[in-house]
Amino acid sequence: MGMIGASLLYVNVYINIKIYHYFMGIFMDLLNEFGTYGPIILIFLSLYLLWNNHNLFFYYIVGLFLNTIFNLVLKGVFKQPRPSEDIKMFHLALRNGKDMLFKNGIPNDIFGMPSGHCQSVMFSTIFVFLSLKRKNILYTYLLISFVVMAQRILYNYHTVAQVIVGDITGALVGLFFYYLATEKLKGHIREKKDDFGPI
């Protein structure tokens, strides 16, 4: 009887481990997809939320475009490889003036500092929160941002430092463009010149 009980226990543990691995595989696949497309989700959500405020909408689009260019400039300045890059191939590409390597027929950027995904999600998070000042939107944006950050690190696309620098850079650019947008809204208040008209 003891042998049957041990066999049943072994089978039960084996089945539980298989189920665990199955569901963890599904979870990790969802994390990968959500982390990959997180910036795009936040961009479309931000465009929808800012649609009725033309000034903020305009500054968000301009800021998003310039944030992306700023990310490419910073990657060119730092020239830090991604953790997944083969260091020999990285140095060979640098010597030959290449900033892209082909993997499975798809060109991949070899520079990882700062993370463009993290910079983009933090730009959207800060700009939209400061624009709308609604905590439920902030929590939604932060949740998506943390999923993107975790995915970039867990899948070895970026180091922790690259993710942190991307977050800080994106937050600062979002703050800067929000400041520009609100300065445009306020304008410059000047005293009207006296026209010597009747009172």
C-alpha positions in Angstrom: 0.0 0.0 0.0 2.9 2.3 0.8 4.3 1.9 -2.8 1.0 2.9 -4.3 0.7 6.0 -2.1 4.2 7.1 -3.0 3.5 6.5 -6.7 0.3 8.5 -6.5 2.2 11.3 -4.7 4.8 11.3 -7.4 2.2 11.5 -10.1 0.4 14.3 -8.3 3.6 16.3 -7.9 4.5 15.7 -11.5 1.1 16.9 -12.8 1.3 20.0 -10.5 4.7 20.8 -11.9 3.5 20.4 -15.5 0.4 22.6 -14.8 2.7 25.2 -13.1 5.1 25.3 -16.1 2.2 25.5 -18.5 0.6 28.5 -16.8 4.0 30.2 -16.2 4.7 29.8 -19.9 1.4 31.5 -20.7 2.1 34.2 -18.2 5.6 34.9 -19.5 4.3 35.0 -23.1 1.7 37.6 -22.0 4.4 39.5 -20.2 6.6 39.5 -23.3 3.8 40.7 -25.6 2.4 43.3 -23.2 5.9 44.6 -22.5 6.8 44.8 -26.2 3.6 46.7 -27.1 3.2 48.7 -23.8 4.6 51.9 -25.3 2.2 51.7 -28.3 -0.8 51.0 -25.9 0.1 54.1 -23.9 0.6 56.3 -26.9 -2.9 55.4 -28.3 -4.5 55.7 -24.9 -2.8 59.1 -24.4 -3.9 60.4 -27.8 -7.5 59.4 -26.9 -7.4 61.0 -23.5 -5.8 64.3 -24.8 -7.9 64.5 -28.0 -10.2 67.3 -26.7 -7.4 69.5 -25.4 -5.7 70.6 -28.6 -2.8 72.4 -27.0 -1.8 69.4 -24.8 -2.5 67.0 -27.7 -0.1 69.0 -29.9 2.7 69.2 -27.3 2.3 65.5 -26.5 2.8 64.5 -30.2 5.8 66.9 -30.6 7.3 65.7 -27.3 6.8 62.1 -28.3 8.6 62.6 -31.6 11.5 64.6 -30.0 11.7 62.1 -27.1 12.3 59.3 -29.7 15.0 61.3 -31.5 16.6 62.2 -28.1 16.7 58.5 -27.3 18.5 57.7 -30.5 21.0 60.5 -29.9 21.7 59.3 -26.4 22.2 55.7 -27.7 24.7 57.1 -30.2 26.5 59.0 -27.4 26.6 56.2 -24.8 27.2 53.3 -27.3 26.5 50.7 -24.6 25.6 47.2 -25.8 22.5 45.4 -24.8 23.1 42.5 -22.4 22.0 40.0 -25.0 24.5 41.2 -27.6 27.6 39.1 -28.4 30.4 41.4 -27.4 32.7 40.4 -30.3 29.9 41.1 -32.8 29.2 44.4 -31.0 32.8 45.6 -31.3 33.0 44.3 -34.9 29.8 46.3 -35.8 31.2 49.4 -34.1 34.5 49.2 -36.0 32.6 48.9 -39.3 30.3 51.9 -38.5 27.2 49.8 -38.0 24.6 50.4 -35.4 22.3 47.5 -36.4 22.8 43.8 -36.5 20.5 41.4 -38.3 19.0 38.7 -36.2 16.7 36.2 -38.0 16.6 38.6 -40.9 15.4 41.5 -38.8 17.6 44.6 -38.1 18.1 45.1 -34.4 19.6 48.1 -32.7 22.8 47.1 -30.9 22.8 50.0 -28.4 20.8 49.6 -25.1 21.5 52.8 -23.1 18.9 54.2 -22.4 15.9 51.9 -23.0 13.6 53.4 -25.6 10.6 51.5 -24.4 11.0 52.7 -20.8 11.7 56.3 -21.9 8.6 56.3 -24.0 6.3 54.9 -21.3 7.6 57.2 -18.6 7.2 60.2 -21.0 3.6 59.3 -21.6 2.9 58.5 -17.9 4.3 61.8 -16.6 2.8 64.0 -19.4 -0.7 62.5 -19.2 -0.8 62.5 -15.4 0.3 66.1 -15.1 -2.2 67.1 -17.9 -5.2 65.3 -16.4 -4.3 64.9 -12.7 -6.4 61.8 -12.3 -5.0 59.1 -10.0 -6.8 56.2 -11.7 -5.1 57.1 -15.0 -1.8 57.4 -13.2 -2.2 53.9 -11.6 -3.1 52.4 -15.0 -0.1 54.0 -16.7 2.3 53.0 -13.9 1.1 49.4 -14.0 1.8 49.2 -17.8 5.1 51.0 -17.3 6.2 48.5 -14.6 5.3 45.6 -16.9 7.4 47.1 -19.7 10.3 47.7 -17.3 10.1 44.1 -16.0 9.9 42.7 -19.5 12.9 44.6 -20.7 15.0 43.3 -17.8 13.6 39.7 -17.6 14.1 39.1 -21.4 17.6 40.5 -21.3 16.9 43.3 -23.7 18.3 45.9 -21.2 20.3 46.1 -18.0 18.7 47.5 -14.8 20.8 50.7 -15.3 19.6 51.1 -18.9 16.0 50.8 -17.8 16.5 53.3 -14.9 18.2 55.8 -17.2 15.4 55.4 -19.7 12.8 56.0 -17.0 14.5 59.1 -15.7 15.1 60.5 -19.2 11.5 59.9 -20.3 10.1 61.4 -17.1 12.2 64.6 -17.4 11.3 65.0 -21.1 7.6 64.5 -20.2 7.9 67.1 -17.4 9.7 69.5 -19.8 7.0 69.3 -22.5 4.2 69.6 -20.0 5.9 72.8 -18.7 6.1 74.1 -22.3 2.4 73.3 -22.9 1.3 75.1 -19.7 3.5 78.1 -20.5 1.7 78.3 -23.8 -1.6 78.1 -22.1 -0.7 80.9 -19.6 0.9 83.2 -22.1 2.4 86.5 -21.0 0.2 88.8 -19.1 0.9 92.5 -19.8 -0.8 95.6 -18.8 -2.9 97.1 -21.5 -1.7 100.5 -22.7 -4.0 103.4 -21.9 -5.9 104.4 -25.1 -7.1 107.6 -23.4 -10.7 106.6 -24.2 -13.8 107.7 -22.2 -14.4 106.0 -18.9 
